[in-house]
Amino acid sequence: MESQRSATSLADMPGGGEPDAYREMPRNTDAEQALLGAILVDNEAYDKVSTFLEPDHFHIPVHGRIYNAARILILRGQIATPITLKAFFDNDEGLADIGGSDYLHRLSSSAVSIINAEDYGRTIYDLGLRRDLIRLGEDMVNIAFDPEVEDTAASQIERSEQRLYELAETGQHEGGFKPFNVSLTEAVKNAEAAYKRDGRLSGVATGLIDLDNLLGGLHRSDLIILAGRPSMGKTALATNIAFHAAKSFREEEDENGQRKVVDGAVVGFFSLEMSAEQLASRILSEQAEISSDKMRKGEVPSEQFLRLSAAAQTLHTLPIFIDDTPALTVSALRTRARRLKRQNNLGLIIVDYLQLLQGSNKSRSDGRVQEVSEITRGLKTLAKELDVPVLALSQLSRQVENRDDKRPQLADLRESGSIEQDADIVMFIYREEYYLEKSKPKDTHDKYIDEISRWEERMDKCRNLADVIIAKQRHGPVGTVNLIFRGEFTRFSDADLHHTTYNDR
């Protein structure tokens, strides 16, 4: 086989043994024969391996074809035996080379107990993965030696990482039906974990009491959209949530000695608009309660530097990872998130913001609506695949500005209805103060005094207030949460007077 010859040449690099030594692909012919014999003697052996074993996992090609033919008959409700399979292989040259239909009978005599079938299947499966890993390595080397003109080293690494992750995850999430009692046990465990956790939340806490009460935290596998017009505070709220999740992060060992997250989350923050340094400055400003504008201009008084230093020391240990690569594709984001999941047990993904992501070349050529649809589907798929919440920020269309009532609605989501469709939760940030500031009466003449007084009275009522509007929630009620927003510190906090509005559906 060509792949075997390539593997040999790679293995014979300096330090890999004798120059002429031959390395065979990993295989276990006896295990393949024993498993196939077990299936042909007792078709129930197939059920032991059907969820993870594929014909491609067999090293001997004809063994893969025998397994596939047996599978076809069994799934039809027929019996797979040497006699019923004979018709499939009357003209199979591969089988003729090793004894023809008599070989099927010899397989039956090699049968193992059905009890051992899964162990043999796992052996075949593992060796198949090893061969795939060797082929992946060959492809990496060959492409690196002879790349396409536009194929950069970075893009080669990205594709290789994605293939390696997919290979590592093969068989880990096998899909298919789960017995209800298994799903029920998992649900009870989640409820128990929520009961024991501070705040009694089943998801990752945002750190905002009223918001957590309405959402129950940010739930695993959910796509959460946080939308708003520019300057509403989307990034500020996202950094607040990231800080609280990372600060609360805590692991402990379970009864099997495995590390298990009991609170908070490791945060992966994809910042497509701001640099990592700007994002870190925002979080530092929020925690030190020092104006981000003064920090940027170097106007921090000397007496506040101690507070700044203390906050920096606290933030230094937080498990927050920032990727500020601009114009990131959704496939590249997925690859990097997978890597962070494997290396650091990623527990929360934040994307700032959705419209700055790019889809595939095909979706781009089909138009922006199709591209955004691909992006939102990709983010939802990523949330389910990694079993973490994905919080994606989104811009709203300009039509909000043309209405008297500027409170955002689902119809205002920009560029694609797929955002609303794919999201499990859609939240809007609305600050009336922002719009009132822009409508301040300019004339101070006596006849405008009453108008200015009314404007000042309205400003006093909404100063530093923000509403987070839960417009869609797949798992619970919708409603509005009132928060305090301190713009100079880019900080959200709970309102002094809690009056969250719930709208049960």
N, C-alpha and C positions, 0 to 999 in steps of 0.2 A: 504493500500500500504506500501511496505517496506520502501520507502523513507519517507513516512509520519511518520512512527513509529520512524525512525532515527531522523527526524526533531524534533519530540516531545521530544526525550531524550536529544537532544542538547538544546532545549529551556528550559528544566527543570533543567539546571545547577543552582547552587546557584546564587541568584539575578535575576533569570528568572521567578519568580512567585511561586505559590504553587507547592509542589512536585508532586502532581497528576494531575496538570492542563494539559489540552490537547490543543495543538496548531494545528489548521488545516492549510493546505497549502493555500496560497492566491488564491482566485478564485472568479468568479462572474458568476454564472449559468444563471442568468437572462440576462446578456449581451450576453452570448453565444447563448441562445435561440432567443433573439431578432435579432441578426445579421443573424443567419441561416434562420430565418423566412423572413427577408428582401431579402436575396439572392434567396430564393425559390419563393417569390412573384415577384421580379424584378431582373433578372440575372445581370443587370448592376451594382447592388450593389457589386458584386464580384470584378469588376474593381477598386472599391474604395480601396480595401484592398489587392488585389492580390500581390502587390509588396513587402509587408512586412509580411503578415500573413500566417503561415503554419499550417497544421493539428496538429503538436506537441504543438502549443500554446494553444490549447483548454484543459481545465482541465478534462472535461468529455470525456473519450475515444471515445464513440460513436458519440459525437459531432464532434470530429476530423475526424472520418470516413465519416460522412455526408458531411462535408465541402469538403473533398477530392473527394468524389463521384460527388458532384456538380461541382467541378473544372474540373474533367475529362470530363463531359458532355459539359460544357461551352466551354472548349478548343477544343472540337471536332466540335463546331458549333451547338450543340444540345441545347435544352431547359431543364433546371434542375427544375423540379417541384416535389411535393410529388408523383405524379403519375409515372413520368419517373424514379424516384429514388427507387420506391417500389421494383423493381426487384433486386436491389443491396442488399436489406436488408431482403429479405424473410427468410433467414436462419441465420440472425445475432442475436445471443443470447443476446447481449448487448442491442439491440433495443427492443427485445421481452420482456426484463425485465421491460421496462418503457412504454409498450403499443403497441409495434409493429409498423406497418405502419401507424396506427392512430396517432402516435406521430409526424409524418412528417406533417400531417394536422394541429395538434395543434401548431407546430412551425410557420406555415404560419399565424396563427391567432395572433402570438406574434410579428409579423413583425413591424419593425420601419421604419421610412421614409428613403429612399435612401440617403437623405441629411445627416442623422445622422450615416450612416453605418460606415464611416471611424472612427468616434469617438468611436463607440462600438468596432471596430476592434483594435484600439489603446489600449483600456482598456484591451481587451483579451491578446494582445501582451505583454503589460507591466506586467500583472500578470504572464504570461508564463515565462518571463525573471526572475521574482522574484523567481518562483519555481526552475528555473535552477540555480539561485544563491544559493539557499538553498542546492540543490543537490551537487553543487560544494563544498560548505562548509563541507558537510557530507563526501565527498570523501577525502578532505584534512585531516580531523580529522582521518578517518579510516586508510588512508595510513600512516599517521604519527605514529599512534599507532602500526601498523603492517607492517613495510616496508620490501621490498626485501633486501637481503643481500648487494647487490651492489648499492642500491638506497640511495644516500646520502641526507641529509636534504637540501643541496644547490640545488640539481637537482629537488627535490620535489617543492621547492619554485619557481624555474624557470618554471616548468610545470604549476604550479598553476597560476603564473603571466600571462603566455601565454593564458591559458584558460579564465582567468578573462578579459584580454584585448579583446579576441575574442568575449566574451559575451558582453562586453561594446560596441564593434563596430557593433554588430549585428543590422541590420536595418539602420545603419548610412550611409553605402554606398550600396544602394540597387541595383545598376547596372541597366541593361536594357536600353532601348532607351531613348535618350533625344531629345526633339524637337530642330530643328536646330536653331530656334530663341533664345533658352536658351543658347546654345553653343556659338552663335554669340555674345550675350550680354556679356558672360564671356570673350571672346576674346577681345572685345572692352574695357572692364574694365582693362584687363591686359595691353593693349596698352596705355591706359590713365595713369595707374599707372607708367608705364615705362617712359612716357613723363614727368611726374611730378618729378620723382626721379632724384637725382643727377647722372649725367652720362647718364641718359636716357636709362637705361638697364631694360629689363624685368626679368632677372634672378639675382641671388646673385652675386655681383661684386667680382672679384678676386683681385682688387686693382692694376692690371697691365693694363694700358690703351690699348695697342695694342691687348693684349689677349682678353680683354673685347669687343673691337670693332669687333673682329673676331667671338667670341662666343655669344655675347650679354649677357654675364654673365652665371652663372650655373643655368640651368632651372629646375623648379620643375618636379619631376617624372623622371628625366633623370639619367641614369647610365653613369658616366664619368670615363674612364680608363686613368690613367696617368702612362705611362710605361717608363722604361729605364734600362740600365745596372747599376750595383752597382757603387756608387760614382758619378753618374750623377747629383744628387741633388733632387731626387723625394720627400723625406721627407721634405727637406728645402722648396720646392715650396708649398707643402701641408700645412706646418705650416704658411708660408706667407699668403696663401689664408685664412686659419682659423683665423689668427689674424685680417686681414682686414674685414672679414665678421662679426666677433664678435665686433670689434671696431665700425663698422658702424650701428650696430643693433639699431633699433628705432621702437617703437610702438606708436600707437595713437588709440583713441576711434572712432569707426564709429558711424553712426546715430542711431544704436540700442544699443549703450553703450558697444559693444564688443571690446576687444583689438585686433588690427589688425597690423601686421608687415608691415611697410612702407619702411624699408631699412635694409640691412644686414641680419644676421641670428644668432640664437643660434646654436652653433656648438657642435656636438658629435664626438669626435675623438677616434677611436678604434686603439690603438697602440699595435700591436701584437709583434713588434720587440724591441722597446725601452720602457723604463720605463716612467711613468708619469713625474718623476723628470727630466729625461734627455730631454724629449720633452719640458718641461717648460723652461729648461736652454737654449735650442735652441731659443725659442721665445724671451727670455730675452736678449740673446746675439744679436739677430737681431735688437731689438728695442733700446738697449743701445749702439749698435755699439762697443761692447767690445768682443774680441776674445773668442769664446767658449772654445778654448783650454786653454787659460790663466785662465778663470773662473774655469775650471775643475781642473787645477793644483794649484789654489790659488795664481796666480801670477798677480792679478789685482792691479795696482798701487793705492795708497790711494786716489789720486786726482780723480780717475775714479769711486770711490765708490758712490759719490753723484749722478752721472749719472745712475749708476746701481740701486740705491735706488729709484730714481725718476721714472725709467722705471718700476720697480717692483710695485710701487704704481699705475701706470696707468694700468698695466696688472691685478692687483688684482681684479678689478671690471668687467673684461670681461666675457661674458657668454660662456665660453669654458669648456666642460666637457670631461675629459679624462678617458678612460677605458683601462688599460694596462694588462688585463688578457691574459696570453699566451694561445696558442692552443685553441682559442675560436671557438665554432661551429657556423655555420651560423644561426641555430635556436636560440641559446643563444644570438647572436648579435641582431637578430630580436626582441627578447623579451625585451632586454635592451633598444633598440632604441624606441620601442613602449612606454615603461615606461617614457623615457625622453621626448617623444612627448607629452604625457598626462600631465606630471608634469611641464615642462619648455618650451613648445611650440618649440620643436626642429625644426630647419630650414635647417640644412646642416649636412650630415654624411660624415666623412672621415675614410677610412679603410687603414691602413698601416701594412701589405700589403696583397693582395688577396691570394697569395700562402700559407700564414701562417694560413688561416682559415681552418676549418675542415668541411666536409660534414657529412651526416648521416652515420651510420655503414654500411648500405646497399650500398651506393655509394662508400664507401671506399673499400668494398669487390669487387666491380665491376671494380676497377682500378682508377688511378689518373685522367685520362682524364674525366671519368664520374663524379668523385668527383668535379673537377673544373667546369664542366658544371652545376652541381647542385648549386654550390656556386654562379656563375654569374647569374643564373636564380633567385636564392633567393635574391640577391642584387637588381636586376631589379624589382622584385616583391615588395620588401620593398620600393623602391623609389616611385613606383606608389601608394602603399597602404598608405604611410605616406605623399605623395605629397610633397616630398623634393628631392633635388639633392643628389645623392650618388657619392662621389669621391673616387674611389678605386685605390690604387697604385698597380702596377704589375711589376714583373721581366720580363726581356727578355731572350730568349735562348742564349746559348753561340755561336751560329752560326754567330752572329754579328761580333765576334772577328776574324772570319776566312776570312772575306771579306776585300778587299782593301778599299772599301767605307763602312765605319762603321755607316753611318746614318741608323737608324732603320726603318723597314718596318712592315706592318701589319703581314706578314708571320713570323715575329720574336716573336710574342706573345707566351709566354711559355705555353706548355702543352695542350692547347685546342683552337680550332677554335671557340668555343662557346663564348669566351671573345669578339672577334670581332663581332660575331653575335648578342649578347645580348646588347652590349654597344650602346648608342646613340652617344657618342663622344669618340674617341680614340686619345690621345695625347702622343707624345714621347718627352723626353728631350734628347738633344744631345749637348755635349760640345767637340769640336775638341781639345781644349787645353788639355784635359785629356789624349787623345791618343798621342798627340804630345810630351807631357812630358815624356811618356814612350819610345818614339823613339829617344830621344836625343843622338846624336853621342857621344861615350865614348872616342874615341881617339882624343887628342888635337894636334897631329903631324901636321906639316905644310901642308901636302897634304890633310888634312881634314878641313883646315881653311875655304875653300869655302863652304863645306858641313855644317859646324857649322853656318856660316853666313846665309845661306839659311834657316837653321832650326830656328835661332833667328828671322829672318825676318818674318817667318810664325807664330812664337809664338807671336810676337808683334801684328800681325793682329787679332789674335783670343783670346788674353789674356782677361780673365774675361768675355768672351762672351758665351752665351748659346742660343741655338735654341729650341723653343717649336714647334714641328711639329704636326699640326692638320691633321692626316691621314684619319680620318672619322668624319663626322658631319652630322647627320640625318637632321638637320634643316637649314643648311647653307653651305657656301663654306669651302673647305679645304685650307690649306696654312701653312706658316711658320712665326713665330713671333720671332724677335730678342730681347734678354734680356741681362742685365748685371747680372753676378753672382759674389758675393763677398763671397768666400769660408770661410774666417776666421769668418765672421758674419752669415754664412748660410743664406744669403739674396739675393733675386732676386729683380731687379728693372727694370724700362723701360730703353731701350737703348736711348742714347742721340740723335741719328739719327734714327728716325722711318722709317724702310723700310720693313714693313710687306708684305709678298708675298701672294696674294690671287689666288686660283685656282678654279674658278667657274666650277661646273659640268654641 
